[in-house]
Amino acid sequence: MLMSHLEEPKVTEDEEPPTEQDKREDMLALKDPVHTVLLQRFIHEKLKTHQELLGEQSFQYLMAAMDTEIVTQGDFTGTESI
């Protein structure tokens, strides 16, 4: 789940309003890349950068050495998709 600073937590009648600690934790989470960056997009960007830096042949050599399950799950099968 990606968090947005625009989201205001909804409080139902059964719940207590957020404490100051809850608010601080929410603000920290909004700044944490784990909660704000899509992992697959991040990996695609890093692979594209390495492809440009290493050149096609070296990049393909390294991609061939990667675990095939990771490549398939992440859909990193070809350079045209990166």
Buried (B, 14 or more C-beta within 10 A) or exposed (E): EEBEEEEEEEEEEEEEEEEEEEEEEBEEEEEEEEBEEEEEEEBBEEBBEBBEEEEEEEBBEEBEEEEEEEBEEBEBEEEEEB
